[in-house]
Amino acid sequence: VGRQIDYHACIDSTNERASQLARAGAEEGLVVLAEEQSAGRGRLGRSWRSPAGVNLYASLVLRPQVPLNQAAQLTFLSAVAVARAVEQISGLQVQLKWPNDVLLQGHKLAGLLNELSAETEGIHHLIVGIGVNLNMTADQFSADLRYPATSLLLATGRPVDRVHFAQLLFQELEQLYLLLQRSGFTPLRLAWEALCDLTGRSVQVDCGSEILYGTVAGLAEDGALLLRTAAGDIHPVYAGDVRPWPP
Ligand code: BTN
């Protein structure tokens, strides 16, 4: 991971650029990096604020040789890698929130956007998009964020060496990706569950059409969040907003 880097001072979106390169045959492990994004993409069609020179905006090209129904396992790769890189550079422990938020003291520190390109035979390529708020200052956040956000600079008072952070992150991504290939989902699942502070806790899950209550039992092989209901059954959740209950 990151042996080959496609670097840009400013680009619309590193995910967009990485998908173009992947479609044109780019090798697995290629990383697109930018100092600034003019049209950074977030989940659910939102935009991702990407001011110049302060944060990390990266997109990794992967070509996983796994069946399509295991693709969701790769969602957890970048969350755990970001958590480990943050801990190494700052000593701080982040909390992971299902499906793929990285929080620091309840504030959003990183955004992750996996984009899968599938064919009938399986996965063609996967773009792992990672945005980490490193040295962003309070005035650089927009006011209308769904979650309050933070950066490592705001949390620690010290600026982060972005190149060093990127090196740590690429190392962790590579190790976890190799581990997933060698040993299957279990080690990655356990690492994710340990970093999710809602594991074992009582939660409410707002799925849009219904609201579920239960205790977080962990992750399923297909990436679903497992909820143990009051009746004792295990219920997989594929989409929804999870929060502690009672609040
Ligand atoms: C989210 O909505 O939480 C996901 C945000 C993902 C942002 C990153 S920044 C690098 C990569 N390029 C993009 O356009 N988006 C992702």
Residues whose N, C-alpha, C, O or C-beta is under 5 A from the ligand:
A	BS01	BTN	S13 T14 N15 A39 G40 R41 G42 R43 W48 Y57 A58 A110 G111 L112 L113 G129 I130 G131
